[in-house]
């Protein structure tokens, strides 16, 4: 599996295509104990699939009165009831955070590369399971989406989007000049999916709790869809490098940082731990599994534990 691990600082579609090899070793339909524990539950709670309208027929004793079609009943003079059939589909829709804070890493790869790798493996696994797969790339310039479809071509379009979206300049909402935030992204995710869909968020969630308007949309999502979140981290998120002076570059600016002061190092670590605990508690409140993946980890092995193949 080492040949198919994320590497470097660039998101490359040709590398993401190789994620199909890792996808063969997971079962995206598996409901593991690991997911349940991460959500604060003993068992994974599965959301019901959606239902599709099938037909209207005469009311029969024993029918649920809540399904009575009152319009047809009024027109015909006889009580009629609606019949529904279970929707067997569970489309998989990915939301991948590729904004500036994700373009950072001190181990095997940037967090953006790791996030894209996770998305590629999950997308291929979804296609292998016969599901429709789509996604949204969340960038500094806006949101870019691929509607869920059941085809290899659609997955390839999604992977190419992950490569190109961060440098693109025309977002889904061309009129928006505001920085892309979670409220907008989650609303777009909700609109792109349907009840019963499985949604997977991949981000470091660094600014999630700064938007109070997120809560209502998140509550709506978890009420009718399955949600799993992957938190992407790097060792330098938690601990400053060894004592010394460092130059940090974001592509445009260079900032000097002195890590020799013990008080600074402790405050940095405490701030990270408090933020991490707040994010964990936030998702646990909604019983949403939060899987942490570090740039020093083997993400393929982690996915095999979360989605074990029987």
N, C-alpha and C positions, 0 to 999 in steps of 0.2 A: 504493500500500500504506500510505501515511501515515495514512489514515482508520481503519485497523484496528490501530493501535499501542497498547500499554498506556499509560494515563495516570492520574495522580492517586494518591490514597492509599486508595481504596476498591475492593474487589473487587465488581464489579457484573455480574450474570448477563447483563444486556442487552448489555454490552460484550463479554462472553465469547462470546455467540452470534455476534457479528460475526467471530469467529475462523474461521468456516467459509470466508470469502473468502480468507484467507491459506492455509488448508488446501488449496485447489485448486491452489496453486502448488508443492506438494511431493509427493513420492512416498515414503510412509512405508515402503514395501518396498525402497527403494533401499539398497544397501550401498556407501556412498561410501568413497573412499580417506581422506577426512577422519576418518571414524569409526575406521578401521584405525590411522591414525597416532596418534590420541588414546588408543587402547588399547595402543600400543606394539607394533603388529603391522604387517606389510606388507599383509596382507589381512584383511578382516573375517571372523571365524570365526562361522559360522552354526550355532546349535544345531539338532539334528535336531528335527523335529516329534514330537509324541507319537504313540503307536500305540494303536489300539482293538482289543479282542478281537473276532474275527469268528465263528469256529466251531471245532469239534473234528472231525478226520477220522482215518481209519486212517493210520498211519505209512507213508511211502513212502521208498524208498532216496534218499538225498541230503538228506532233511530234517535240520535242525539238532537234534541230540539234546537241546539245552537247552530246546527247546519241547515236549518230550514231556509230555503230561498224565498223570502217574503215577496219579492217582486213577481216571480213566476206564480206563487200562490195567489197573489191578488189578481193577476190577469186571468188565471184559469179557474179560480174558485175552489180549487182542490189543493191541499197542502203538498208541497214538493220539497225535497231535500237535496242538498249538494253532496256529490260523492267525490272523494279525493283519493289519489294514489300516492304512495310514498315515493319521494324523489330519491333514486338510488345513487345519485351523484354526490360527491363531496369534493368540489373543486378546491385546489390548493392555490392560495394567493400569497405571495411573498412581498414584504415591504423591507427593502434593503437601504439602510442609511449610508450614503456615500458623501456626506457633507465634510467640510474641512477637518473637524476634529478626528474623523476616522482615518485621515491620511497621515498616519503616524504609527511607528512600531519600532521596537528595539531588539526583537528576536528573529523569528523566521520570516516574518512578513509584516506589512502594514495591516492595521485593523481593517481597512477597506478591502484589502485583498482577501483576508480571512472571511469577512462577511460575504463577499462575492462567492468564495469557494463553498461556504455553507449553503448559500442559495442555490448554487449549481447542483450540488449533490441532492438536495431536497427536491429540486425541480425534476431532475432525472428520475429520482425514486417515485415521485408522483406520477410521472408519465408511465413508468414501468408498472405501476399499480392500476393503470387504466383511467386515471383521473385527468380532468382538464387542469392545466397549469397556467398561471399568469403572474404578474407582479408589477411592483412600482419601485422605481429608483428614486430615492429622496436625495436631492442635490442642493447645493447652494443656489442654483439658478431656478429651482422649481421641482415639480414632480413629473416623471416620465413613466408611462404605463404601457403594459402589454396585456390585453384582455385574455382571460383564461380560455385556452383551446386545448384540444386533445390531439396534439401532433408534435412530431420532432421539430418541424419547422418553427413552431411557436416557441418551444424551449430555446432553440438556437437564437431566435429574435430576442428573447429575454437576456440571454448571455451576452449578446452583442450590445444590448442596451446598457448592461452593467459596465461594459468597457467604455462606451462612448458618452453616456449620460453626464458624468461629472464635468466634461469639457463642453457640453452642448449649451446653447444659449436660449433655446426656445422651449420653455416649460409647457406643461399641459394648460395652465392658466396663463396665457400670454399677457394678460392685463395686470398681473400681479407683480409688483416690484418689492414686496415684502420678503424678508428672509423666510425660507421654508421652515415651518414649525410643525409640531406634532398635531395640533388641532386640525390643521389643513390636511396633513398626511393621513390621519386616521379617518377623517371624513371621506377622503378619496378612496381609501381602502374599503370602507363600508359600502360605498357606492359601486365599487368594482366587483364586490362579492355578493353572495346571496345567503339567506338563512341556511344553516347546515354546512357552510363552507369551512375549510380549515385555513386559518390565517397564521402566518409565521412572521414575526417581527425580528429583524436582525440589526442591532445597533449597540452603541455603548451606553445609550440612554442618559447621557450626561446632562441634557437640558430638559428631560421629560417632566420633572416635577416643577419646573419654573412656569409651566402653562396650566393655569387652573381650569381653563375651558376644555381641557382634554378629558376630564373625568366623565362627563355626560356621554360623550361619544364612545369612550372605552366601555362604559356600563352597557350601552346599547349593543356593542359588538359582542361582549362576552355573554349576553343574554340569549343570543340566537346563533352564535358561531363558536367553533372551537378555536382557541388561541394558544399558541406556544411562543414564548419569547426567548431569543438567544442574545445574551449580553456578551459583547466582544470586549476583551480587556487586554492590557499589555502590562508586563511587570513594572514599567515606569509609571503607570497610572497609580500604583500603590506605594512605591518607594522611589525616592530620588536616587540618582546614581551616586557612586562613592564620592566622598568629599572632594571638592575641586571646583574649578571654574569651567563652564561649558557655554558654547554658542549654540543657540537654537534657531533654526531657519524654517520658515513656513513657505518658502518659495518666493516671497516678496520682501520679508523683513528678517533681520537678525537681532536676536535678543540675548544678552549675556546673563548667565545664571550662576550664582555662587551657592554651592550646596554644602559648604564647610561648617555652617552654623547648626549645631545640634537642635536648637529650638525650632529652626525653620524646617528641618527634616521631620521632627516630631509632629509639627502642625500640619505639614503636607500629608503625612500618613494618617493622622486623625481625621482630616477633612475627607480623604478618600474613603475611609472606613465608615464614616457617618453617612456619606452620600450613597455608598453601596448598600448599607443597611436600609436606608430610606427607600431605595428602588425595590429591594427585595420585599420589604413590608408592603409597599404599594401594590405590587402584583399579587402578593399572597392574600391581600384583602379581597381580591376578586377571584381567588383560587386559580390563578393563571400560572402555569409552570414557567420558571425562569431558569434557563440553562446557561451557565457561565462557561465561555470558551476563551482561553488565553492564547496569545500569539506564540507562546512557548509550548502549547499543547499539540497533540495529534488529533485534529478535529474529526478524522474519519473513525478513529477508535471510539471517540466520545459519542458520535452519532450511532454507532453500533450498539452502545449501551442504552441509549435513549430509545432507539427504534430497533430492538433486537430481531434478527431473522430466525424464525423457529426452524 
